[in-house]
Amino acid sequence: MTVTTTPPAPSTPTRPKPALSRGAAALARTPTSGPLAALVVAVAVFALTTDTFLTLDNASLVVEQFLVIGTLALGQTLVILTAGIDLANAATMVLGTLVIARLGQDTMPAGLALCAGIVLCTAVGALSGTLVTRLRLPPFIVTLGVLSVLTAVDQLYADGESFTVPPGILTWLGTRSYLFGRIEVTYGMGVMLLLVLGLWFALAQTAWGRNVYAVGDDTEAARLTGVHIRRTLLSVYMLAGFVYAIAAWQALGRIPNADPNAFQTGNLESITAVVIGGTSLFGGRGSIAGTVVGALVVTVLANGLTQAGIDSLYQQVATGILVIVAVAADRIVRGRSA
């Protein structure tokens, strides 16, 4: 009896994945290194090309300008880490400033007016989170719709007017003092530092933070490992809304006037800061420290170009190019390291 054997089919060779270059590998390991280098270069260029950029007064102005957009960007970071996006964050903040200022002008105590604004912004975040989790709508569509609604609500609530904020707790974050008799600081800077440290700890040292990264990296895998997806996403949007309320308080401290037309590009600036800071728009990768650096890059770029006498339209061009480059770099590094 003759036994015939069928030779095994030749295996199809697989193409090896392209190896990461040294620079790309370093970027993948430490995503904040790129924006930090960009920040150093920007500071050096503006220091050499202008006479006023490195003065103490201008440095203080840069930090003050950074506080509002930087705080907005912190909330935006939480949402983007879950592979979402919040187009309504600046409109939420503006509504918070209007409610706080208007209630503070009336008979309501300033502290209660501030609490009302914080609760309202958190509730808006909860609404967006509920629509995303319960109806399973894309975050882009949900927050775009909320942006449209809030833009109209801001105008209707203010009736086309702005509200002057009474001095006191509502403008407390803008209170200035001096370190060593020369360096101007505000209470808002201290609140920003506490917020950064708190969010860093929550994301890096708690189970909740690990769940946030897991949901953004792979929702299905996170669900299979026991992560409660809906609860995690809802908490992210609510916490982001709370952070937007702090940004509203920062804005009132910097300029004691609530204007429904303010911060119309705040959402785009915050997204720019987050992306430049190394947080992936595809979710699951990023850090609070990177967002802080990214927000500083955006602020330094705008301030430096203004000091150099460059038209604001060219500032927008430069910022847009930075966003495209940052997203492209993230896509390349993420694709090669997958």
C-alpha contacts under 8 A as a table, 3 or more apart, distances in Angstrom:
res1	aa1	res2	aa2	distance
17	K	336	R	6.90
18	P	336	R	6.46
19	A	336	R	7.07
20	L	23	G	7.87
20	L	24	A	5.67
20	L	25	A	5.47
20	L	333	V	7.70
20	L	336	R	6.55
20	L	337	S	7.32
21	S	24	A	5.14
21	S	25	A	5.92
22	R	25	A	5.10
22	R	26	A	6.12
23	G	26	A	5.14
23	G	27	L	6.17
24	A	27	L	4.91
24	A	28	A	6.12
24	A	333	V	6.26
25	A	28	A	5.04
25	A	29	R	6.29
25	A	333	V	7.79
26	A	29	R	5.13
26	A	30	T	6.02
26	A	31	P	7.78
27	L	30	T	5.17
27	L	31	P	4.87
27	L	32	T	7.64
27	L	33	S	6.61
27	L	34	G	6.74
27	L	333	V	7.72
28	A	31	P	5.70
28	A	333	V	6.38
28	A	334	R	7.76
28	A	337	S	7.85
30	T	33	S	5.71
31	P	34	G	6.37
31	P	35	P	7.88
31	P	277	G	7.58
31	P	278	G	5.15
31	P	279	T	7.89
31	P	286	G	7.51
31	P	290	G	7.44
32	T	35	P	5.60
32	T	36	L	6.02
32	T	277	G	6.08
32	T	278	G	5.82
32	T	289	A	7.53
32	T	290	G	5.02
32	T	293	V	7.55
33	S	36	L	5.10
33	S	37	A	6.09
34	G	37	A	5.21
34	G	38	A	6.28
34	G	278	G	7.88
35	P	38	A	4.84
35	P	39	L	6.08
35	P	276	I	6.17
35	P	277	G	5.75
35	P	278	G	7.27
35	P	290	G	7.55
35	P	293	V	6.51
35	P	294	G	6.19
35	P	297	V	7.29
36	L	39	L	5.02
36	L	40	V	6.32
36	L	293	V	6.26
36	L	294	G	7.94
37	A	40	V	5.13
37	A	41	V	6.20
38	A	41	V	5.11
38	A	42	A	6.06
38	A	297	V	7.19
39	L	42	A	5.12
39	L	43	V	6.16
39	L	293	V	7.44
39	L	296	L	7.28
39	L	297	V	5.26
39	L	300	V	7.72
40	V	43	V	5.24
40	V	44	A	6.15
41	V	44	A	5.09
41	V	45	V	6.09
42	A	45	V	5.18
42	A	46	F	6.18
42	A	297	V	7.65
42	A	300	V	7.24
42	A	301	L	6.85
43	V	46	F	5.37
43	V	47	A	5.93
43	V	300	V	7.21
44	A	47	A	5.09
44	A	48	L	6.24
45	V	48	L	5.28
45	V	49	T	6.13
46	F	49	T	5.04
46	F	50	T	5.72
46	F	53	F	6.38
46	F	304	G	5.70
46	F	305	L	7.87
46	F	308	A	7.66
47	A	50	T	5.71
47	A	51	D	7.00
47	A	52	T	7.84
47	A	53	F	5.71
47	A	54	L	5.98
48	L	51	D	7.64
49	T	308	A	7.24
50	T	53	F	6.01
50	T	307	Q	6.77
50	T	308	A	6.08
51	D	54	L	7.44
52	T	55	T	5.51
52	T	58	N	6.93
52	T	307	Q	7.08
53	F	58	N	5.96
53	F	59	A	7.21
53	F	304	G	6.60
53	F	307	Q	6.73
54	L	58	N	6.66
54	L	59	A	6.39
55	T	58	N	5.37
55	T	59	A	6.18
56	L	59	A	5.03
56	L	60	S	6.14
56	L	182	R	7.98
56	L	183	I	6.77
56	L	184	E	7.99
57	D	60	S	5.22
57	D	61	L	6.28
57	D	184	E	7.87
58	N	61	L	4.83
58	N	62	V	6.15
59	A	62	V	5.10
59	A	63	V	6.43
60	S	63	V	5.22
60	S	64	E	6.30
60	S	183	I	7.72
60	S	184	E	6.24
60	S	185	V	7.22
61	L	64	E	5.07
61	L	65	Q	6.13
62	V	65	Q	5.14
62	V	66	F	6.04
62	V	299	T	6.50
62	V	300	V	6.61
62	V	303	N	6.79
63	V	66	F	4.90
63	V	67	L	6.31
63	V	189	M	7.97
64	E	67	L	5.37
64	E	68	V	7.66
64	E	189	M	7.96
64	E	254	R	7.14
65	Q	68	V	6.53
65	Q	69	I	7.32
65	Q	299	T	6.69
66	F	69	I	5.64
66	F	70	G	5.42
66	F	295	A	6.57
66	F	296	L	6.33
66	F	299	T	5.75
67	L	70	G	5.09
67	L	71	T	5.94
67	L	188	G	7.35
67	L	189	M	7.09
67	L	192	M	7.00
67	L	247	A	7.75
67	L	250	Q	6.88
68	V	71	T	5.24
68	V	72	L	6.26
68	V	247	A	5.31
68	V	248	A	7.64
68	V	250	Q	5.85
68	V	251	A	5.91
69	I	72	L	5.03
69	I	73	A	6.01
69	I	247	A	7.70
69	I	266	G	6.76
69	I	269	E	6.95
69	I	270	S	5.86
69	I	295	A	6.86
70	G	73	A	4.96
70	G	74	L	6.32
70	G	270	S	7.06
70	G	273	A	7.65
70	G	291	T	7.62
70	G	292	V	6.40
70	G	295	A	5.28
70	G	296	L	7.68
71	T	74	L	5.12
71	T	75	G	6.80
71	T	192	M	7.04
71	T	243	V	6.80
71	T	244	Y	7.10
71	T	246	I	7.33
71	T	247	A	5.38
72	L	75	G	5.46
72	L	76	Q	6.29
72	L	89	N	6.95
72	L	90	A	7.20
72	L	243	V	6.96
72	L	244	Y	5.70
72	L	247	A	5.95
72	L	266	G	7.90
72	L	267	N	7.88
72	L	270	S	5.95
73	A	76	Q	4.79
73	A	77	T	5.97
73	A	270	S	4.42
73	A	271	I	6.62
73	A	273	A	6.40
73	A	274	V	6.05
73	A	291	T	6.74
73	A	295	A	7.22
74	L	77	T	5.10
74	L	78	L	6.82
74	L	196	V	7.74
74	L	240	A	7.81
74	L	243	V	7.31
74	L	274	V	7.86
74	L	288	I	6.78
74	L	291	T	6.73
74	L	292	V	7.79
75	G	78	L	5.44
75	G	79	V	6.89
75	G	239	L	7.36
75	G	240	A	4.25
75	G	241	G	7.16
75	G	243	V	5.49
75	G	244	Y	6.52
76	Q	79	V	5.30
76	Q	80	I	6.20
76	Q	85	I	7.04
76	Q	86	D	6.36
76	Q	89	N	7.41
76	Q	240	A	6.76
76	Q	270	S	6.81
76	Q	271	I	6.80
76	Q	274	V	7.23
77	T	80	I	5.14
77	T	81	L	6.00
77	T	274	V	6.02
77	T	279	T	7.31
77	T	286	G	7.95
77	T	287	S	7.81
77	T	288	I	7.25
77	T	291	T	7.15
78	L	81	L	5.33
78	L	82	T	6.98
78	L	236	V	6.20
78	L	237	Y	7.79
78	L	240	A	6.61
79	V	82	T	5.51
79	V	83	A	6.97
79	V	84	G	5.36
79	V	85	I	5.69
79	V	86	D	6.72
79	V	236	V	6.39
79	V	237	Y	6.57
79	V	240	A	7.21
80	I	83	A	4.95
80	I	84	G	4.72
80	I	85	I	5.21
80	I	86	D	7.83
80	I	216	G	7.93
80	I	279	T	7.54
80	I	280	S	7.41
80	I	281	L	6.01
80	I	282	F	7.63
80	I	283	G	5.85
81	L	84	G	7.09
81	L	212	V	6.87
81	L	213	Y	6.28
81	L	216	G	5.54
81	L	279	T	7.11
81	L	280	S	7.21
81	L	281	L	7.50
81	L	282	F	7.82
81	L	283	G	4.47
81	L	284	G	5.20
81	L	285	R	6.37
81	L	286	G	6.75
82	T	212	V	6.07
82	T	213	Y	6.60
82	T	215	V	5.68
82	T	216	G	3.68
82	T	217	D	7.40
82	T	233	L	7.42
82	T	283	G	5.11
82	T	284	G	6.29
83	A	215	V	7.99
83	A	216	G	4.92
83	A	217	D	7.65
83	A	281	L	6.17
83	A	282	F	5.04
83	A	283	G	3.80
83	A	284	G	6.98
84	G	138	P	7.83
84	G	139	P	5.42
84	G	140	F	7.03
84	G	281	L	7.66
84	G	282	F	7.98
84	G	283	G	7.27
85	I	139	P	5.93
85	I	140	F	5.90
85	I	143	T	7.56
86	D	89	N	5.92
86	D	139	P	7.03
86	D	140	F	6.90
86	D	143	T	5.46
86	D	144	L	7.87
86	D	267	N	7.69
87	L	90	A	7.68
87	L	140	F	7.15
87	L	143	T	5.25
87	L	144	L	5.75
87	L	147	L	6.34
87	L	267	N	5.71
87	L	268	L	7.66
88	A	91	A	5.25
88	A	92	T	6.02
88	A	143	T	5.46
88	A	144	L	6.64
88	A	146	V	6.09
88	A	147	L	4.34
88	A	150	L	7.66
88	A	267	N	6.71
89	N	92	T	5.06
89	N	93	M	6.24
89	N	147	L	7.94
89	N	241	G	7.60
89	N	244	Y	6.53
89	N	266	G	7.85
89	N	267	N	5.91
90	A	93	M	4.97
90	A	94	V	6.17
90	A	244	Y	7.57
90	A	263	F	6.45
90	A	264	Q	7.22
90	A	265	T	7.69
90	A	266	G	5.19
90	A	267	N	5.14
91	A	94	V	5.05
91	A	95	L	6.19
91	A	147	L	6.29
91	A	150	L	5.97
91	A	151	T	6.17
91	A	154	D	7.70
91	A	263	F	7.86
91	A	264	Q	7.63
91	A	267	N	7.93
92	T	95	L	5.20
92	T	96	G	6.27
92	T	121	C	6.03
92	T	124	V	7.14
92	T	150	L	6.89
92	T	241	G	7.64
92	T	244	Y	6.84
92	T	245	A	7.88
93	M	96	G	4.96
93	M	97	T	6.37
93	M	121	C	7.02
93	M	244	Y	5.27
93	M	245	A	5.86
93	M	247	A	6.49
93	M	248	A	5.01
94	V	97	T	5.08
94	V	98	L	6.29
94	V	154	D	7.26
94	V	248	A	6.58
94	V	258	A	7.54
94	V	259	D	7.48
94	V	260	P	6.40
94	V	262	A	7.02
94	V	263	F	7.44
95	L	98	L	5.11
95	L	99	V	6.16
95	L	121	C	7.81
95	L	150	L	7.38
95	L	153	V	7.89
95	L	154	D	5.62
95	L	260	P	7.50
96	G	99	V	5.27
96	G	100	I	6.03
96	G	117	G	4.86
96	G	118	I	7.05
96	G	120	L	6.96
96	G	121	C	6.15
96	G	245	A	6.14
96	G	248	A	5.87
97	T	100	I	5.21
97	T	101	A	5.94
97	T	117	G	7.19
97	T	248	A	5.21
97	T	249	W	7.00
97	T	251	A	7.62
97	T	252	L	6.80
97	T	258	A	5.54
97	T	259	D	7.95
98	L	101	A	5.23
98	L	102	R	5.89
98	L	154	D	7.54
98	L	157	Y	7.87
98	L	158	A	7.00
98	L	162	S	7.90
98	L	163	F	7.09
98	L	258	A	5.37
98	L	259	D	7.02
98	L	260	P	7.13
99	V	102	R	5.27
99	V	103	L	5.92
99	V	113	A	7.44
99	V	116	A	7.63
99	V	117	G	5.88
100	I	103	L	5.43
100	I	104	G	5.87
100	I	110	A	7.94
100	I	113	A	4.99
100	I	114	L	5.36
100	I	116	A	6.96
100	I	117	G	5.28
100	I	170	L	7.91
101	A	104	G	4.97
101	A	105	Q	6.17
101	A	113	A	7.54
101	A	163	F	6.07
101	A	164	T	6.82
101	A	165	V	5.26
101	A	166	P	7.75
101	A	170	L	7.91
101	A	257	N	7.72
101	A	258	A	6.39
102	R	105	Q	5.16
102	R	106	D	6.62
102	R	163	F	6.33
102	R	165	V	7.96
103	L	106	D	5.19
103	L	107	T	7.36
103	L	108	M	5.93
103	L	110	A	7.70
103	L	113	A	5.44
104	G	107	T	7.14
104	G	108	M	5.91
104	G	109	P	6.38
104	G	110	A	5.00
104	G	113	A	5.50
104	G	114	L	7.93
104	G	165	V	7.18
104	G	166	P	7.06
105	Q	108	M	7.63
105	Q	164	T	7.90
105	Q	165	V	7.07
105	Q	166	P	6.77
108	M	112	L	6.61
108	M	113	A	6.37
109	P	112	L	5.42
109	P	113	A	6.30
110	A	113	A	4.98
110	A	114	L	6.20
110	A	168	G	7.72
110	A	169	I	6.64
110	A	170	L	6.58
111	G	114	L	5.15
111	G	115	C	6.30
111	G	169	I	6.84
111	G	170	L	7.68
112	L	115	C	4.96
112	L	116	A	6.06
113	A	116	A	5.04
113	A	117	G	6.34
114	L	117	G	5.18
114	L	118	I	6.32
114	L	170	L	6.91
114	L	249	W	7.90
115	C	118	I	5.05
115	C	119	V	6.14
116	A	119	V	5.17
116	A	120	L	6.09
117	G	120	L	5.08
117	G	121	C	6.23
117	G	245	A	6.63
118	I	121	C	5.35
118	I	122	T	6.17
118	I	242	F	6.15
118	I	245	A	4.98
118	I	246	I	7.41
119	V	122	T	5.13
119	V	123	A	6.05
119	V	242	F	7.58
120	L	123	A	4.99
120	L	124	V	6.30
121	C	124	V	5.10
121	C	125	G	6.40
121	C	241	G	5.04
121	C	242	F	6.08
121	C	244	Y	6.67
121	C	245	A	5.60
122	T	125	G	5.07
122	T	126	A	6.22
122	T	238	M	5.26
122	T	239	L	6.94
122	T	240	A	7.47
122	T	241	G	4.21
122	T	242	F	4.77
122	T	245	A	7.37
123	A	126	A	4.85
123	A	127	L	6.15
123	A	238	M	6.98
123	A	241	G	7.17
124	V	127	L	5.02
124	V	128	S	6.40
124	V	238	M	7.77
124	V	241	G	6.53
125	G	128	S	5.21
125	G	129	G	6.12
125	G	237	Y	4.85
125	G	238	M	4.62
125	G	239	L	7.48
125	G	240	A	6.55
125	G	241	G	4.50
125	G	242	F	7.78
126	A	129	G	4.99
126	A	130	T	5.99
126	A	234	L	6.39
126	A	235	S	7.83
126	A	237	Y	5.94
126	A	238	M	4.83
126	A	241	G	7.52
127	L	130	T	5.13
127	L	131	L	6.29
128	S	131	L	5.25
128	S	132	V	6.24
128	S	139	P	7.91
128	S	142	V	6.44
128	S	143	T	6.60
128	S	146	V	7.44
128	S	237	Y	6.86
129	G	132	V	5.10
129	G	133	T	6.04
129	G	233	L	6.45
129	G	234	L	4.69
129	G	235	S	7.82
129	G	236	V	7.75
129	G	237	Y	5.22
129	G	238	M	7.14
130	T	133	T	5.18
130	T	134	R	5.54
130	T	135	L	7.54
130	T	234	L	6.37
131	L	134	R	5.56
131	L	135	L	5.33
131	L	136	R	6.82
131	L	137	L	6.47
131	L	142	V	6.84
132	V	135	L	5.90
132	V	136	R	4.93
132	V	137	L	4.92
132	V	138	P	6.37
132	V	139	P	5.96
132	V	142	V	6.88
133	T	136	R	5.12
133	T	137	L	7.40
133	T	230	R	5.38
133	T	233	L	6.99
133	T	234	L	7.05
134	R	230	R	7.67
137	L	141	I	7.04
137	L	142	V	6.57
138	P	141	I	5.46
138	P	142	V	6.32
139	P	142	V	5.02
139	P	143	T	5.94
140	F	143	T	5.51
140	F	144	L	5.94
141	I	144	L	5.07
141	I	145	G	6.17
142	V	145	G	5.27
142	V	146	V	6.24
143	T	146	V	4.81
143	T	147	L	5.86
144	L	147	L	5.01
144	L	148	S	6.34
145	G	148	S	5.16
145	G	149	V	6.31
146	V	149	V	5.07
146	V	150	L	5.98
147	L	150	L	5.21
147	L	151	T	5.97
148	S	151	T	5.30
148	S	152	A	6.60
149	V	152	A	5.41
149	V	153	V	6.15
150	L	153	V	4.74
150	L	154	D	5.82
151	T	154	D	5.31
151	T	155	Q	6.60
152	A	155	Q	5.27
152	A	156	L	6.14
153	V	156	L	4.98
153	V	157	Y	5.81
154	D	157	Y	5.31
154	D	158	A	6.15
154	D	260	P	5.57
155	Q	158	A	5.27
155	Q	159	D	5.65
155	Q	160	G	5.66
155	Q	260	P	5.83
155	Q	261	N	7.96
156	L	159	D	4.93
156	L	160	G	7.19
158	A	161	E	5.29
158	A	162	S	6.62
158	A	260	P	6.62
160	G	260	P	7.21
161	E	259	D	7.05
161	E	260	P	7.45
162	S	257	N	6.74
162	S	258	A	5.41
162	S	259	D	4.54
162	S	260	P	6.72
163	F	257	N	5.62
163	F	258	A	5.04
163	F	259	D	6.72
164	T	256	P	6.15
164	T	257	N	4.56
164	T	258	A	6.42
165	V	170	L	7.06
165	V	171	T	7.36
165	V	252	L	7.26
165	V	256	P	5.03
165	V	257	N	5.48
165	V	258	A	7.13
166	P	170	L	7.18
166	P	171	T	7.60
166	P	256	P	7.60
167	P	170	L	6.57
167	P	171	T	5.71
167	P	172	W	7.73
167	P	256	P	7.93
168	G	171	T	5.65
168	G	172	W	5.89
169	I	172	W	4.69
169	I	173	L	7.86
170	L	173	L	7.63
170	L	249	W	6.80
170	L	252	L	6.70
170	L	253	G	6.81
171	T	174	G	5.64
171	T	175	T	7.20
171	T	249	W	7.52
171	T	252	L	5.70
171	T	253	G	4.08
171	T	254	R	7.51
171	T	256	P	6.37
172	W	175	T	5.35
172	W	187	Y	7.09
172	W	188	G	7.96
172	W	253	G	6.03
173	L	186	T	6.42
173	L	187	Y	4.72
173	L	188	G	4.26
173	L	189	M	7.91
173	L	191	V	7.86
173	L	249	W	7.24
173	L	250	Q	6.09
173	L	253	G	4.84
173	L	254	R	7.51
174	G	186	T	5.64
174	G	187	Y	6.31
174	G	188	G	6.10
174	G	250	Q	7.35
174	G	252	L	7.77
174	G	253	G	3.99
174	G	254	R	5.19
175	T	186	T	5.35
175	T	187	Y	5.98
175	T	188	G	7.87
175	T	253	G	7.41
176	R	184	E	6.56
176	R	185	V	5.66
176	R	186	T	4.52
176	R	187	Y	7.02
177	S	184	E	5.82
177	S	185	V	5.49
177	S	186	T	6.19
178	Y	181	G	5.13
178	Y	182	R	5.71
178	Y	183	I	5.21
178	Y	184	E	4.55
178	Y	185	V	5.91
179	L	182	R	5.99
179	L	183	I	4.96
179	L	184	E	6.44
179	L	185	V	7.14
180	F	183	I	6.52
185	V	189	M	6.84
186	T	189	M	5.50
186	T	190	G	7.20
187	Y	190	G	5.17
187	Y	191	V	6.41
188	G	191	V	5.03
188	G	192	M	6.08
188	G	250	Q	6.23
188	G	253	G	7.53
189	M	192	M	5.04
189	M	193	L	6.23
190	G	193	L	5.07
190	G	194	L	6.30
191	V	194	L	5.11
191	V	195	L	6.12
192	M	195	L	5.03
192	M	196	V	6.14
193	L	196	V	5.15
193	L	197	L	6.21
194	L	197	L	5.18
194	L	198	G	6.00
195	L	198	G	5.08
195	L	199	L	6.10
196	V	199	L	5.34
196	V	200	W	5.99
196	V	288	I	6.80
196	V	289	A	7.83
197	L	200	W	5.08
197	L	201	F	6.11
198	G	201	F	5.24
198	G	202	A	6.20
199	L	202	A	4.98
199	L	203	L	6.12
199	L	288	I	7.09
200	W	203	L	5.33
200	W	204	A	5.87
200	W	205	Q	7.90
200	W	287	S	7.59
200	W	288	I	5.82
200	W	289	A	7.67
201	F	204	A	5.26
201	F	205	Q	5.22
201	F	206	T	7.10
202	A	205	Q	5.79
202	A	206	T	5.40
202	A	208	W	6.99
202	A	209	G	5.58
203	L	206	T	6.25
203	L	208	W	6.98
203	L	209	G	3.70
203	L	210	R	6.60
203	L	212	V	7.57
204	A	209	G	6.00
204	A	210	R	7.18
205	Q	209	G	6.98
206	T	209	G	5.31
206	T	210	R	6.60
207	A	210	R	5.06
207	A	211	N	6.19
208	W	211	N	5.04
208	W	212	V	6.31
208	W	232	T	7.44
209	G	212	V	5.03
209	G	213	Y	6.48
210	R	213	Y	5.28
210	R	214	A	6.12
211	N	214	A	4.92
211	N	215	V	6.06
211	N	222	A	7.49
211	N	227	V	6.37
211	N	232	T	7.02
212	V	215	V	5.31
212	V	216	G	6.37
212	V	232	T	6.65
212	V	233	L	7.68
212	V	236	V	7.86
212	V	284	G	7.59
213	Y	216	G	5.19
213	Y	217	D	6.05
213	Y	283	G	7.45
213	Y	284	G	4.53
213	Y	285	R	6.86
214	A	217	D	5.11
214	A	218	D	6.09
214	A	219	T	6.87
214	A	221	A	7.82
214	A	222	A	5.50
214	A	284	G	6.33
215	V	218	D	5.55
215	V	219	T	4.51
215	V	220	E	7.92
215	V	222	A	5.68
215	V	223	R	7.99
215	V	227	V	7.93
215	V	229	I	6.81
215	V	284	G	7.08
216	G	219	T	6.39
216	G	282	F	7.36
216	G	283	G	4.31
216	G	284	G	4.17
216	G	285	R	7.84
217	D	282	F	7.73
217	D	283	G	5.61
217	D	284	G	4.01
217	D	285	R	7.41
218	D	221	A	5.39
218	D	222	A	6.14
218	D	284	G	7.75
219	T	222	A	5.07
219	T	223	R	6.20
219	T	229	I	7.40
220	E	223	R	5.06
220	E	224	L	6.28
221	A	224	L	5.12
221	A	225	T	6.37
222	A	225	T	5.20
222	A	226	G	6.59
222	A	227	V	5.41
222	A	229	I	7.62
223	R	226	G	5.27
223	R	227	V	5.00
223	R	228	H	6.54
223	R	229	I	6.45
224	L	227	V	7.31
227	V	232	T	7.88
228	H	231	R	5.57
228	H	232	T	6.16
229	I	232	T	5.25
229	I	233	L	6.15
230	R	233	L	5.26
230	R	234	L	6.03
231	R	234	L	5.22
231	R	235	S	6.14
232	T	235	S	5.24
232	T	236	V	6.26
233	L	236	V	5.04
233	L	237	Y	6.40
234	L	237	Y	5.31
234	L	238	M	6.18
235	S	238	M	5.10
235	S	239	L	5.98
236	V	239	L	5.21
236	V	240	A	6.05
237	Y	240	A	4.98
237	Y	241	G	6.18
238	M	241	G	5.05
238	M	242	F	6.38
239	L	242	F	5.02
239	L	243	V	6.32
240	A	243	V	5.03
240	A	244	Y	6.27
241	G	244	Y	5.01
241	G	245	A	6.41
242	F	245	A	5.08
242	F	246	I	6.58
243	V	246	I	5.04
243	V	247	A	6.34
244	Y	247	A	4.85
244	Y	248	A	6.29
245	A	248	A	4.93
245	A	249	W	6.40
246	I	249	W	4.99
246	I	250	Q	6.19
247	A	250	Q	4.86
247	A	251	A	6.13
248	A	251	A	5.02
248	A	252	L	6.34
249	W	252	L	5.19
249	W	253	G	6.23
250	Q	253	G	5.07
250	Q	254	R	6.29
251	A	254	R	5.18
251	A	255	I	6.11
251	A	256	P	7.68
252	L	255	I	5.21
252	L	256	P	4.72
252	L	257	N	6.29
252	L	258	A	6.94
253	G	256	P	5.93
258	A	262	A	7.90
259	D	262	A	5.42
261	N	264	Q	6.46
263	F	266	G	4.79
264	Q	267	N	7.53
265	T	268	L	5.40
265	T	269	E	6.23
266	G	269	E	5.04
266	G	270	S	6.06
267	N	270	S	5.23
267	N	271	I	6.25
268	L	271	I	5.09
268	L	272	T	6.04
269	E	272	T	4.96
269	E	273	A	6.22
269	E	298	V	7.55
270	S	273	A	5.07
270	S	274	V	6.28
270	S	295	A	7.38
271	I	274	V	5.12
271	I	275	V	6.14
272	T	275	V	5.25
272	T	276	I	5.97
272	T	294	G	7.64
272	T	295	A	7.91
272	T	298	V	7.54
272	T	319	T	7.63
272	T	323	V	5.89
273	A	276	I	5.25
273	A	277	G	5.95
273	A	291	T	6.02
273	A	292	V	7.78
273	A	293	V	7.88
273	A	294	G	4.38
273	A	295	A	4.47
273	A	296	L	7.83
273	A	297	V	7.44
273	A	298	V	6.23
274	V	277	G	5.05
274	V	278	G	6.80
274	V	279	T	5.85
274	V	290	G	7.44
274	V	291	T	4.89
274	V	294	G	6.09
274	V	295	A	7.22
275	V	278	G	5.46
275	V	279	T	5.31
275	V	280	S	6.55
275	V	281	L	7.00
275	V	291	T	7.75
275	V	294	G	7.37
275	V	323	V	6.65
275	V	326	A	6.38
275	V	327	V	6.74
276	I	279	T	7.45
276	I	291	T	7.56
276	I	294	G	5.03
276	I	297	V	7.97
276	I	322	L	7.09
276	I	323	V	6.30
276	I	326	A	5.53
276	I	327	V	7.92
277	G	286	G	7.81
277	G	287	S	7.96
277	G	289	A	7.87
277	G	290	G	4.21
277	G	291	T	4.57
277	G	292	V	7.15
277	G	293	V	5.89
277	G	294	G	4.05
277	G	295	A	7.44
278	G	285	R	7.99
278	G	286	G	5.78
278	G	287	S	7.54
278	G	290	G	5.90
278	G	291	T	7.33
278	G	294	G	7.81
278	G	326	A	7.46
278	G	330	D	7.50
279	T	283	G	7.57
279	T	285	R	5.66
279	T	286	G	3.77
279	T	287	S	6.45
279	T	290	G	7.22
279	T	291	T	7.41
280	S	283	G	5.37
280	S	284	G	7.08
280	S	285	R	5.54
280	S	286	G	6.18
280	S	327	V	7.60
280	S	330	D	6.42
281	L	327	V	7.57
283	G	286	G	7.99
286	G	290	G	6.96
287	S	290	G	5.24
287	S	291	T	6.53
288	I	291	T	5.12
288	I	292	V	6.39
289	A	292	V	5.16
289	A	293	V	6.42
290	G	293	V	5.14
290	G	294	G	6.06
291	T	294	G	4.86
291	T	295	A	6.01
292	V	295	A	5.19
292	V	296	L	6.25
293	V	296	L	5.03
293	V	297	V	6.23
294	G	297	V	5.01
294	G	298	V	6.36
295	A	298	V	5.15
295	A	299	T	6.15
296	L	299	T	5.04
296	L	300	V	5.82
297	V	300	V	5.20
297	V	301	L	5.93
298	V	301	L	5.23
298	V	302	A	6.30
298	V	319	T	7.14
299	T	302	A	5.26
299	T	303	N	6.06
300	V	303	N	5.10
300	V	304	G	5.70
301	L	304	G	5.23
301	L	305	L	6.04
301	L	315	Q	7.49
301	L	319	T	7.91
302	A	305	L	5.41
302	A	306	T	6.21
302	A	312	S	7.99
302	A	315	Q	6.14
303	N	306	T	5.09
303	N	307	Q	6.15
304	G	307	Q	4.99
304	G	308	A	6.16
305	L	308	A	4.94
305	L	309	G	6.27
305	L	310	I	5.22
305	L	311	D	7.78
305	L	312	S	7.94
305	L	315	Q	6.69
306	T	309	G	5.03
306	T	310	I	5.62
306	T	311	D	7.28
306	T	312	S	7.34
307	Q	310	I	7.65
310	I	314	Y	6.80
310	I	315	Q	7.37
311	D	314	Y	5.59
311	D	315	Q	6.82
312	S	315	Q	4.87
312	S	316	Q	6.53
313	L	316	Q	5.19
313	L	317	V	6.46
314	Y	317	V	4.84
314	Y	318	A	6.18
315	Q	318	A	5.14
315	Q	319	T	6.18
316	Q	319	T	5.06
316	Q	320	G	6.03
317	V	320	G	5.15
317	V	321	I	6.26
318	A	321	I	5.20
318	A	322	L	6.32
319	T	322	L	5.10
319	T	323	V	6.38
320	G	323	V	5.16
320	G	324	I	6.37
321	I	324	I	5.20
321	I	325	V	6.15
322	L	325	V	5.16
322	L	326	A	6.03
323	V	326	A	5.10
323	V	327	V	6.13
324	I	327	V	5.29
324	I	328	A	6.02
325	V	328	A	5.12
325	V	329	A	6.05
326	A	329	A	5.18
326	A	330	D	6.19
327	V	330	D	5.04
327	V	331	R	6.13
328	A	331	R	5.09
328	A	332	I	6.21
329	A	332	I	5.18
329	A	333	V	6.10
330	D	333	V	5.24
330	D	334	R	5.81
331	R	334	R	5.18
331	R	335	G	5.94
332	I	335	G	5.21
332	I	336	R	6.20
333	V	336	R	5.32
333	V	337	S	6.03
334	R	337	S	5.29
334	R	338	A	6.02
335	G	338	A	5.35
